[in-house]
């Protein structure tokens, strides 16, 4: 009887040891979720900083924003009157040539003109006349929505 009791204890121990040393069949998702949340926060902070172009102080309007599928071609005019296509400064003579290089739809490409609110209105009109005189039919001004 004593041997039966000893076997019962030994048998129970073997089973417990087998359970403890067995392979874990669950994946720990906590580190994966932590990394994904950190990446989400990084991209949320960095996304507004990835705007292409020259920083300008745009005038504000109450017009509704346009729905755009593709990235538009944008000319920026700083308060000093300098003209930029993306981050590259252009002379007035080089505007038409650079627009021809980057426009995918030819003269039907939508061209946005961003002008600082301190730039002379005549300078904005001059750049728009260069672009429309080259044959581009869809030239538009860009403004910020009014703050409420």
Secondary structure, DSSP 8 states (H G I E B T S, - for coil): -HHHHHHHHHHHHHHHHHHHTS-------HHHHHHHHHHHHHHHHHHGGG--S----B-EE-------SS--EEEEE-TTS-EEETTEEE-GGGHHHHHHHH-SSGGGSEEEEEEBTTS-HHHHHHHHHHHHHTT--EEEEE-EE---
